[in-house]
Amino acid sequence: MIVTDTLNIKTTKIGQSKLANVDFQNLPFGKVFTDHMFVADYEDGEWKNFELMPYGPIPMSPAISALHYGQAIFEGMKAYKLKSGEISIFRADKNFKRFNISAERMAMPTIPEEIFMKGITSLINLDKAWVPEGDNYSLYIRPVMFATDDKLGVKASSNYKFVVLTNPSGPYYSQPLKVKIETHYTRADEGGVGYAKTAGNYGRSLYAFSQAQKEGFDQIIWTDSKEHSYVEESGTANLMFVINNVLVTPSLGGTILDGVTRDTVLQVAKSLDIPTEERKVPIKEVISKIQSGELTEAFAVGTAATITQIGIIGYENDLFTLTDPTTRVISHKIHKVLDDIRYGRSEDVFGWNTIV
Ligand SMILES: *Cc1c(COP(=O)(O)O)cnc(C)c1O
């Protein structure tokens, strides 16, 4: 992707970098922020006031409409330190497109590619020393846009802020997940906002999630809102199964997020001649194929942890134990191909890396 340099970005640098205080051996997800952030405003129908400044609080009115009426969207992607020493952002073009799809659905202004990309790349360049090196290390990038009109009254806001935050992130040690198939609460419904990465989708999921945690589960498998009989997705990840050596994942249909990792895993699988199916996945099929031994792998796919193995599935009052995650072949093979591309150890045959 070509990133031109025509934005006039005002830069205010931090007095003293916080980098020396960071323990890179212990990086909890999303808690350590780099020195700076990128901020832009949407006012009078245009994007303006591009600024790199020290990460910190932004003063605003408690009346801002994002807080009251929920116009807030975000993205999540990662930059990697390549074997060559260069820094590369993985599939940023897909995150950029999805950001604007979310914006349109939430009646928010779209953002031009130049501002989105330049905001991210100029921030990474300023905080380059923060991009960690090595297997399983990356820089997590969180763009967010929210409504800033400081008037009450339900309507689309006229003013917005776009902010980019970055977190160094490290290995995501995760035991195989114990997940609950949720058959009461729903995450999204047809005609709703399930395909948008918008704040309310997460807010509405938290109660069901906390109930599942009380029952000893790590995560929820959401099901369709009409019958609760088809698999949708998980917290912030899409779901995949290997059934009779076919990689199966729920098709996109407006209620689930079009995950970049989902698409990436499907493309890598196809390149390895692993058969794939995007279709409705009935819960009954998942359970019966676990019991018959034909379902050999189940995993969640998303930017934060890439591939997270599922060890146990709870459905109604039963627990179903899956195959030993260390013996799974297809997901491990795909993960390796993916890591080799992301860390620049193999050729970027898909054109997924954008060098910063
Ligand atoms: C972010 C997210 C995903 C995963 O998308 P990626 O682009 O792969 O990170 C899946 N489902 C939901 C609900 C999400 O918020």
The ligand as a Tripos MOL2 file, in Angstrom:
@<TRIPOS>MOLECULE
LIG
   15    15     1     0     0
SMALL
NO_CHARGES

@<TRIPOS>ATOM
      1 C1        -12.0150   -8.1260   16.1300 C.3       1 LIG1
      2 C2        -12.9970   -9.2350   16.1470 C.ar      1 LIG1
      3 C3        -12.7860  -10.4590   15.4740 C.ar      1 LIG1
      4 C4        -11.4860  -10.8160   14.8310 C.3       1 LIG1
      5 O1        -11.1290   -9.9980   13.7860 O.3       1 LIG1
      6 P1         -9.6140   -9.8780   13.3480 P.3       1 LIG1
      7 O2         -9.6730   -8.9090   12.2360 O.co2     1 LIG1
      8 O3         -9.1760  -11.2170   12.9190 O.co2     1 LIG1
      9 O4         -8.8490   -9.4030   14.5360 O.co2     1 LIG1
     10 C5        -13.8270  -11.3880   15.4420 C.ar      1 LIG1
     11 N1        -14.9860  -11.1510   16.0670 N.ar      1 LIG1
     12 C6        -15.2180  -10.0140   16.7450 C.ar      1 LIG1
     13 C7        -16.5290   -9.8160   17.4040 C.3       1 LIG1
     14 C8        -14.2270   -9.0250   16.8140 C.ar      1 LIG1
     15 O5        -14.4570   -7.9130   17.5040 O.3       1 LIG1
@<TRIPOS>BOND
     1     1     2 1
     2     2     3 ar
     3     2    14 ar
     4     3     4 1
     5     3    10 ar
     6     4     5 1
     7     5     6 1
     8     6     7 2
     9     6     8 1
    10     6     9 1
    11    10    11 ar
    12    11    12 ar
    13    12    13 1
    14    12    14 ar
    15    14    15 1
@<TRIPOS>SUBSTRUCTURE
     1 LIG1         1 GROUP 0 **** ****
